[in-house]
Structure formats: C-alpha cells, structure tokens
Amino acid sequence: MNSSLKLKIGLVLFLLFFSALALTPSVYHDLPDWWKKYLAPAGLKLGLDLQGGMHIVLQVDLEKAAENSLDLAASDFKSALAAKNINAVRMGSADAESVLFTLPNTSAVTAVEQMLKENFPNLDSQIEAEPGSFPRITLRLRPEEIQFIRKNAVNQSLEIIRNRIDQFGVAEPLVIRQGEDQIVVQLPGVKDPQRAMSLIGQTAQLEFKMVAEAPGLNLTQLVDEARQAGQWHEGDTRKQLNLALQSRLPKGTEIYFERVVDATTKKESKVPILLENPVMMTGEMVKNAQVRIGGTFNEPYVSLDLTSRGGQVFAAITEKNVGHRLAIVLDEIVRSAPVIREKILGGSAQISGNFTHDEATDLAIVLRVGALPAPVDIIQNLTVGASLGQDSIDKGLFSGLLGALLVVVFMLVYYRISGFIANIGLILNILLLFVGLAMLGSTLTLPGIAGIILTIGMAVDANVLVYERMRDEFALGKSVRAGVESGFSNAFWSIVDAQVTTLITALVLFLFGTGPIKGFAVTLTLGIIFNLFAVLFVCHLIYDSLFSLKKIKKITFFQLVHKANFDFMAKRKIAFSFSAALVLLGLVAFVQIVRGQANLGIDFSGGTMLQYKTAMSFSLHEVRETLKNNGFEGIDLQQVTSENRLIVKLKHTEEKIGDVSDRISATLRHSLPEKDFFLESKSEIGASVSANLRSKALLSIGLSILGIILYLGLRFNFRFGLAATAATFHDVLAVLGICWIMDMELTLLIITALLTLAGYSLNDTVVIFDRIRENIAKHEDLSLHEIINLSTNQVLARSIITVLTVFFTVASLFLFGGASIHDFSFALLVGLLVGSYSSIFVASPLLSVGSKQK
C-alpha cells in the first residue's frame, strides 16, 4: 500500500473521529466548555416540529413607537413648563403625529421658544399667537428623529424580548430580527406556551395616574349607552370609547378599565374607571421589581424599587394626594387603584391585584427588564407539544430506518460486494450530513428529512451510475481494476452534472426560501456536497485499498434489464398527448390556487390549525355540532381514527393572531369533557405572513429554474437546458394537478415535496442527457432519434434501480411516518413515477423538437 493511499485512509479515519466528537453533545450534554466552543456547541438540534416548542413571528408597530416617543416628549415638555410656573394645557389632536398645547398668555411664548430650542432639539414646533385668544403650540417629531425611532424600535424590542426570555428560563432560545419590522422567537421545549406568549407580547407600559372624582357619574351606564348606540363595540379600542363619550366626561379625564378578580369565584371582569389625563409617573422610574407575598390573604404582589428620581416624584405625588386614589396602569389596564393614606418615602411602591404567583413573576420580569418601545403584534404562531414532537421523532426514525434498511439490503443483493461499498458511502454521507448540521447550528426538521430522502436517492444513484458504467467496461473485456477505474472516470461528469443542478435549486431555496423550505435547502445542500465526497473519493478509495491488498478478484452484478432495445421515440406523440393533459390539469390547478379557490393550507391562506389528541374515540359529528352551536362556522375537521386525533382548521384573513384557538379549546373542554381533548400543536398564521410565504415560494422556484437553464446551457447547450426545464415544469405541474384534483391541502410541506421532486427529476434527466451528449460525439453515423433511443436504453437499468431505491424510502414514510407527513410522502410517491416517466418520454424526446437532425 503506497503512502498516498495511506494518507487518504488517514484522512477518512480522522473525519470519522471528528464526526464522533462533533455529535457527542447530541447524546451526552455534560461536556467541558472547550469541547462546546471548538466543536459543535450543542450537537444536532431537532426542529420544533420534532421536539416540541414554539415558533413566533412578531411585528413591531413602528407607527406606535413614534407616537409613544412624541407622547413622552410632550409630557416632559409640560413638566418643564410647570417647573417654570407656566401652566400649559394639552388639547386633543386629530393628528396622531402632532400634539397641541395652549398657553395661559402671550408673555409665555418667548420662554417656551427658548426652552424648545435648548432642551427639545428633536421636536419641530409651530406657535400661533393671535390677539384675543390663548397661544397654541403644535409639536411634532423631526423627520430624522422619526427615522431614528423606527430604525431602533425593533432592535430595542429585540433586546428586551431576549432579556425577558432569558429570565423566563427557556433552554437555547432563538431571538432574531427578520426584515424591517419583524422579530422571530423560537422556544424549544417550552412547557407553558400561553404564559410564554403573554410574557413576550406584553408591552408593559407602566403609568401612574390619579383617579378622577366625578360624583353622580355612572360609568357603567355610559359605556352601555355607547354600546347600544353602536358608537363602541366590545373589542374596539379604549380611544374609540373616549371619543364617543368625550362630551359627557369631565374635561381632562378618560375612561379606563380596571381588572377585578372575584375573591370567591376567581372570575375576572373589567370595570370602567375614570382617570385624570396627566401621567404622574412612568415605568422608566422603576429600578427593580420583585414578587412578594403579603396582604390580608397572603397573596402575591409586585414590589417596586424606584430610582432616586422616581422616589422623589413618588413622594411628591403621595404627599399632594393624601386621601385620593392612585391608579397603577399597565398596558392601558388598571391593575390596582389604592387610596393614598400618607406620604410614602423610601423609594418603593407595590402593585397588587389578585395575581397568581406566575402572573406576579411575569409582571416583575417585564417591569424589571423594561417596557417595549411599541406594541408587538403576533402574526405567526406555531406551537408543537412535546408529546407530538416525540411521536414525530419515533415515527420518523422508524420509517426512515426501515426505508434505509430496504435500500441497504437491495444494494447488497443487486451489487454484492460493490453494494456493500456503496452502503458504506451512503452511511458516511448521512453521518457527515448530521455533523454539518451540528457544526452550522442548523436544525433537523420534517422538511429536512425530505432533504435526507433525496440525498439517499442521489447517493444511491451516483453509485449506480458508476456500477452500470463498470458493467459496460466489463462487457468490453476489461480487467477488474481497469473496469473500476473506467467506471468512475466515465461516470464522473454525469454525477457532477446531476448533483450541481440540484445544488443550484438548493442554494436558491436557501437564499430566498423561508421557514421549512430553508431547512430543506440546508439539508439538501450538505447532502449533495458530502455525497460527492463519499462516492467519488471514499468509495473509490475503498476499491483502491482492496486492490492494493489483493482482496478483489472478480466483480459481478445482478442484471435486472438485459440489453434493452425499446423504441421510445416511436411513442413520443402518445406521450406528448398524455403529458399535455397532465400539464393542462396542472395549469388549471395553478390558476385556481392563485384565485384562492383551491384547498390552500393556512401557510398560504392565513388562519388557524389545531391538532388534538383524545384518550378515547369520538365522532366528527358531535365535534362539528358542538363547535357550530358555540358560534364557530366554516371550520374544517379531520379525524385520524387510528390515532384518536382531531385536526381543526379555520381559515381567515386577519393580519394579526387572535384568540380563536383558546376559544375552540375551551369549548371542547367544557362541552365534551369526557373526551379529554389535549392540544398537541397549534399553527396560527396572519395574512401578511401567508402572502409572504406564497411570494417567496414562487420566487424560489422561478430562480432555481433559471439557474438550471443557465448551467445546462453552458455544460451542454441551451436546447438541453430548455428541455430539462420544460420536463421539470411538466413534473411539478402534473403532481400539482393530481394533488388539486384529489382536493389535497396545499401546504409548505407539499411545496417542499414538489421541490424534492424537481431535484430528483432533474437528476434523472441530466444523466440521460449526459449519455446522449456522449453518444452524439461517439456515433456520428446515427440519427438523433436513434441516439436518444440508444442512450435511454443504455441508462434504463440505472433509472429503474434508482427509482426503486428511492421508492423504498418514500413508501416507508408514507406507510409509517404518521399523519403529519402523509400528504407529503404521497406527493413524493406520485412525483417519483411522474419524474421517471418524464425523463424517458418527455425530456429526451423534446430534444428532437425543432431539430433538423432526425
């Protein structure tokens, strides 16, 4: 064995040793810090769809951020004037981007102008001082200040949310910015999703205001009258209510709602309360917040430690308002309104209000960390329970291992010792793929498993290409070693072309895809790269090593197809007619999808999908009647009978996430308590997110097709590129049409299946094209029709073997992978058949269209 061979073997052994080190944190977590720092930090991560957890997309209200900053500046401005004994009165303004004040007299104008110039450079002001009227000052934020606020509001919200989550105690959370105004939060393994949602989305704008004294004013009656008159409805904003009642309320006051919890029944209600407009103190003056136990009933409350400035302000407030009530307002809800008994010194205060311990703890966290600069709206919420995640892992492992075992056994039976070598390359490929995911900190998801399936198919296909080339060389009478070398040499460019075309698709999906599509792209990209290494380097190295040790005397293969000689081109008109019908069906389906008339999943339509598991069987009729009687219309119900699971889907077009999932869960619990419905997973997607997913999916597919045309045009010629592209479109449209006519729900997983199909179909097509190009140069005496027939027959055995091996894996997923990937695996099965058909009967015959050579 020469030194070059020893070095190569040493490299492979080192990679195996390094792989073991990198994957160790996946099974053993108590490792030294240096291990995690220089190797994979946390080993192989499982996606939320496999281990359970939450994926939330938040949208920061940038307009409200600017309004809040203006409101704060206006309060500071009024306080600064009061310090100079100038009593400015804030008036109502129809424009949210401006604040209006009136001054007591024109003599104050000069002082106000000087103060604005020196202390408020971020404000634009307009002063109107007409004779016989009070001077009016309009304040606005400068344009550059608005831009600064919009730019920094998301970053500030990001840090505040990250700090809240850190104190909440979730292991390995992910909090990142997405786009201009969105924040993505992933919480793996979170035990209480509802509490986490409340903690993350709570703005925590803390204000202290005085309760207005208005004897004889019945607030409950006023609110009821506004509701009956249609001026305000439950769910409308508090601002709308105050606008409707402004003529009937004392000047300088507003109606708020106080959260009241009945001590006996624990039932929560909201009672109207009248507060004075001026904000006496804000949460910015809070230094620390802790949970304490005390009071008459030993209940949790939140103890506040104030800043030095806050302590002075609070002491002044309590001194001036002894005997009056001070309302503590959090996110426009009055949490408590105690009577001030005496001046409070020491820089401390407390918030009580029938809190549970968790509520008090979370409130202390948000007050301690700080308020968000603007409200955040939840526009996407995907929640997977830990039990469902484990179920997905179990079924995914079983189906994946069964499929892989079938492939391994088939390769051993069909190719014998060469099949054993191919299996070693396949196992190494998957091992390195997992190592790559761990080193990059990527996560393995259900769409990622789809990428592994395609990787297995392409790994087997690459070896089959080499072995079928070896068979040809052995038939020519070459020796074993010469045949092996020629097999690898002749198959090299076919393998590279097939892998690179799929790699182009994967890279485009990674750059422009989103969510599950990006996870699919990462897995597929790593699989392609490591596949080239495993087949062209490692498998070749094993042969060289065996030859060096003189362990191989003869190589024999089983032969499924003996010298095929079918006239495929003679059937092209029939095939084109059949394909035209499939494409037409696909185009109709595409038009219906664009029109929104297809069975779109909530990924693309927006809406809510809930998955429940029950302890006993149930009927869809009783569930449907229960939900209908409680006001839930237009709900799609599906039952997984063998698993006692219920899937509830409700499509809607709201931009933000509502509380419909909570109401449905409560209805099932109260109306059908004996069934014990347990929520396993929840997907809530706002319309803006679904529109973004649609556009990115289409952009990804379009750009990947363009990249393939360019590559094949350079490697072959543009006729080959266009034919491959047409065949790929044919396959995608055909499967899309079949899914549509079967009324399957079109989700991101189905799109991932279509992309997997496109990659497989391209791989198959490029292999045939490569043989056609070779035969054109080798057989100048043959017509193009004869060359296409010859080339297709030469690779027919390889096409059949490849589709069989991939079919084993996908069929295993379809039969044993569970309900979550049932439609996905079905689409792949259909795609395998369509892709194999199109490579032979569509892609190759298309090369003859318009060609002068027949």
MOMO-V947792 format. One record per pair of residues at least 24 apart in sequence whose ideal C-beta (glycine too) atoms are under 6 Angstrom apart, sorted by the first residue. I is the first residue (numbers start at 1). J is the second residue. D is the distance in Angstrom with one decimal. If there is no record, write none. Layout:
I|J|D + I|J|D
This chain:
1|548|4.7 + 8|541|5.2 + 19|431|5.5 + 19|435|4.7 + 22|435|4.8 + 22|438|5.3 + 40|438|3.7 + 40|439|5.2 + 43|438|5.3 + 44|434|5.5 + 44|437|5.8 + 44|438|4.6 + 45|443|4.4 + 46|444|5.7 + 47|443|4.3 + 47|445|3.3 + 48|384|5.3 + 49|384|5.7 + 49|445|5.5 + 49|446|5.0 + 50|389|5.5 + 50|392|5.2 + 50|393|5.3 + 51|188|5.8 + 51|389|4.6 + 52|189|5.9 + 52|384|4.9 + 52|385|5.5 + 52|386|3.7 + 52|389|3.5 + 53|187|5.3 + 53|188|4.0 + 53|189|5.3 + 53|190|5.5 + 54|187|4.5 + 54|190|5.4 + 54|193|5.4 + 54|383|5.0 + 55|186|5.2 + 55|382|4.2 + 56|185|4.5 + 56|381|5.3 + 57|182|5.8 + 57|184|5.6 + 57|379|5.4 + 57|380|3.8 + 58|183|4.5 + 58|376|4.3 + 58|378|6.0 + 59|181|5.7 + 59|182|5.4 + 59|377|4.8 + 59|379|5.0 + 60|153|5.6 + 60|154|5.0 + 60|157|5.2 + 60|181|5.0 + 60|374|5.6 + 60|376|5.4 + 61|374|4.8 + 61|375|4.7 + 62|150|4.7 + 62|153|5.8 + 62|181|5.5 + 64|374|4.5 + 64|375|5.4 + 65|149|5.4 + 65|153|3.9 + 65|373|5.1 + 65|374|3.4 + 66|146|5.2 + 66|149|5.2 + 67|96|5.5 + 69|149|5.2 + 70|141|5.2 + 74|99|4.3 + 75|279|5.7 + 98|138|5.3 + 98|140|4.9 + 99|139|4.7 + 100|138|5.5 + 101|137|4.6 + 102|134|4.4 + 102|136|5.6 + 103|135|4.3 + 106|135|5.6 + 109|135|5.4 + 153|373|4.8 + 153|374|5.3 + 154|181|5.8 + 156|373|5.0 + 157|372|5.2 + 158|183|5.6 + 160|369|5.7 + 160|370|5.5 + 160|372|5.6 + 161|200|5.7 + 163|369|4.5 + 164|199|5.7 + 164|365|5.6 + 164|369|5.2 + 167|365|4.9 + 168|199|5.9 + 193|383|4.9 + 199|362|4.9 + 201|376|5.7 + 201|378|5.8 + 202|366|5.4 + 203|331|5.0 + 203|372|4.9 + 203|375|5.1 + 204|366|3.9 + 204|371|4.3 + 205|331|5.6 + 205|371|5.1 + 206|283|3.1 + 206|330|5.5 + 207|279|4.9 + 207|282|5.7 + 207|329|4.5 + 208|280|4.6 + 208|281|4.2 + 209|275|4.5 + 209|276|6.0 + 209|327|5.0 + 209|329|5.9 + 210|276|4.6 + 211|275|5.9 + 211|325|3.8 + 211|327|5.3 + 211|337|5.5 + 212|253|4.4 + 212|274|4.4 + 212|275|6.0 + 212|276|4.9 + 214|250|5.5 + 214|274|5.4 + 219|272|4.0 + 220|272|6.0 + 223|272|5.3 + 238|332|5.9 + 252|277|5.0 + 256|334|5.2 + 258|334|3.9 + 259|333|5.4 + 259|335|6.0 + 261|354|3.6 + 273|334|5.5 + 275|327|5.4 + 280|317|5.0 + 281|313|5.3 + 283|371|5.2 + 285|310|2.8 + 286|367|5.5 + 289|364|4.3 + 289|367|4.0 + 289|368|4.6 + 290|364|5.9 + 291|360|4.6 + 291|361|5.4 + 291|364|5.2 + 300|355|4.9 + 300|357|4.9 + 300|360|3.8 + 301|350|5.3 + 301|352|3.9 + 302|351|4.4 + 302|360|5.5 + 302|363|5.3 + 302|364|5.2 + 303|350|5.1 + 304|349|4.5 + 305|348|5.7 + 306|347|4.4 + 311|347|2.9 + 315|345|5.4 + 318|343|5.0 + 318|344|4.4 + 319|343|4.1 + 377|656|4.5 + 378|657|4.3 + 379|686|3.7 + 379|688|5.8 + 379|689|5.2 + 380|685|5.0 + 380|689|4.6 + 381|657|5.4 + 381|684|4.2 + 382|683|4.9 + 383|682|4.1 + 384|681|4.5 + 385|680|4.4 + 385|681|5.9 + 388|680|4.0 + 388|681|5.2 + 395|817|5.5 + 395|818|4.0 + 396|449|5.9 + 398|816|5.7 + 399|812|4.6 + 399|813|4.8 + 399|816|4.1 + 399|817|4.3 + 402|812|4.5 + 403|808|5.4 + 403|809|3.4 + 403|812|3.5 + 406|808|3.9 + 407|805|4.8 + 407|808|5.5 + 414|558|4.7 + 415|467|5.6 + 415|557|5.5 + 418|467|5.6 + 421|539|5.5 + 421|542|5.0 + 422|463|3.9 + 425|534|4.1 + 425|535|5.5 + 425|538|5.5 + 425|539|4.4 + 426|459|4.9 + 428|534|4.9 + 428|538|5.8 + 429|459|5.1 + 429|530|5.0 + 429|531|5.2 + 429|534|4.2 + 432|530|4.1 + 433|526|5.0 + 433|527|5.2 + 433|530|5.7 + 436|526|4.1 + 442|522|5.1 + 445|519|4.4 + 446|821|5.9 + 447|516|4.0 + 447|519|5.1 + 447|520|4.0 + 447|752|4.5 + 448|519|4.8 + 448|523|4.1 + 450|520|5.7 + 450|752|5.4 + 450|756|5.2 + 451|520|4.9 + 451|523|3.2 + 451|524|3.9 + 453|809|5.3 + 454|524|6.0 + 454|756|5.1 + 454|759|5.5 + 455|527|3.0 + 456|809|5.7 + 457|806|3.7 + 458|531|5.8 + 458|763|5.9 + 459|531|4.9 + 460|805|4.5 + 461|802|4.4 + 462|495|4.7 + 462|535|4.3 + 463|535|5.9 + 464|798|5.0 + 464|801|5.2 + 464|802|5.8 + 465|491|4.3 + 465|494|5.5 + 465|495|5.8 + 466|491|4.5 + 468|798|4.8 + 471|557|5.8 + 480|555|5.6 + 481|547|5.5 + 484|543|5.2 + 488|540|5.4 + 494|767|5.4 + 494|770|4.2 + 497|715|5.9 + 497|766|4.9 + 497|770|5.8 + 498|763|4.4 + 498|766|4.6 + 498|767|5.6 + 499|528|5.0 + 499|532|5.9 + 501|708|5.3 + 501|762|4.7 + 501|766|5.5 + 502|528|6.0 + 502|759|4.2 + 502|762|6.0 + 502|763|5.8 + 503|528|4.8 + 504|707|4.1 + 504|708|5.7 + 504|711|5.9 + 505|704|4.1 + 505|759|5.6 + 508|700|5.8 + 508|703|4.6 + 508|704|4.1 + 508|707|5.9 + 509|700|5.0 + 512|696|5.9 + 512|699|5.2 + 512|700|4.7 + 513|700|4.8 + 514|696|4.9 + 516|748|4.9 + 516|752|6.0 + 520|752|5.0 + 560|797|5.7 + 561|796|5.6 + 561|797|4.2 + 564|793|4.3 + 564|796|4.7 + 565|793|5.9 + 567|789|6.0 + 568|789|5.6 + 568|792|5.2 + 569|785|4.6 + 569|788|5.8 + 569|789|5.5 + 572|845|4.0 + 575|841|3.7 + 579|730|5.7 + 579|842|5.4 + 582|734|3.9 + 583|730|5.7 + 583|733|5.2 + 585|737|3.4 + 586|733|2.7 + 586|734|5.6 + 586|736|4.9 + 586|737|3.8 + 589|736|5.1 + 589|737|4.6 + 589|740|3.5 + 598|740|5.7 + 599|743|5.3 + 599|745|5.0 + 600|746|5.4 + 601|745|4.7 + 601|746|5.8 + 601|747|3.5 + 602|685|5.1 + 603|693|5.6 + 603|747|5.0 + 603|748|4.5 + 604|690|5.2 + 604|694|5.2 + 605|651|4.7 + 605|690|5.9 + 606|653|5.4 + 606|685|5.4 + 606|686|5.9 + 606|687|4.0 + 606|690|4.2 + 607|650|5.4 + 607|651|3.8 + 607|652|5.1 + 608|650|4.8 + 608|660|5.5 + 608|661|5.4 + 608|684|4.9 + 609|649|4.9 + 609|683|4.4 + 610|648|4.4 + 610|661|5.7 + 610|682|5.5 + 611|647|5.3 + 611|680|4.8 + 611|681|4.5 + 612|646|4.5 + 612|677|4.4 + 612|679|5.8 + 613|645|5.3 + 613|678|5.2 + 613|680|5.2 + 614|644|4.9 + 614|675|4.9 + 614|676|6.0 + 614|677|5.6 + 615|676|4.6 + 618|675|5.1 + 626|671|4.6 + 630|667|4.7 + 640|819|4.7 + 653|687|4.5 + 655|686|5.0 + 655|687|5.4 + 655|688|5.2 + 656|686|5.6 + 657|684|4.6 + 657|686|6.0 + 697|751|5.2 + 716|773|5.8 + 720|769|5.3 + 723|843|5.4 + 723|846|4.1 + 723|847|5.3 + 724|765|5.0 + 726|846|5.8 + 727|765|5.5 + 727|838|4.8 + 727|842|4.9 + 727|843|3.6 + 728|758|5.2 + 728|761|5.7 + 728|762|5.9 + 730|838|5.4 + 730|842|5.5 + 731|757|5.8 + 731|761|4.6 + 731|834|5.2 + 731|835|5.1 + 731|838|5.2 + 732|758|5.8 + 734|834|4.9 + 735|827|5.9 + 735|830|5.4 + 735|831|4.9 + 735|834|5.8 + 738|830|5.6 + 739|827|5.9 + 744|823|5.4 + 749|824|4.4 + 750|827|5.6 + 753|824|5.0 + 753|827|3.9 + 753|828|5.1 + 757|831|3.3 + 757|835|5.8 + 760|835|5.4 + 761|835|3.6 + 764|835|6.0 + 764|839|4.1 + 765|839|4.7 + 765|843|4.4 + 767|795|5.9 + 768|795|5.6 + 768|839|5.8 + 768|844|5.6 + 771|795|5.4 + 783|854|5.4 + 784|848|5.5 + 784|851|5.7 + 784|853|4.4 + 785|854|5.7 + 788|844|4.9 + 792|840|5.7 + 792|844|5.8 + 803|832|5.7 + 803|836|4.7 + 806|832|6.0 + 807|832|5.8
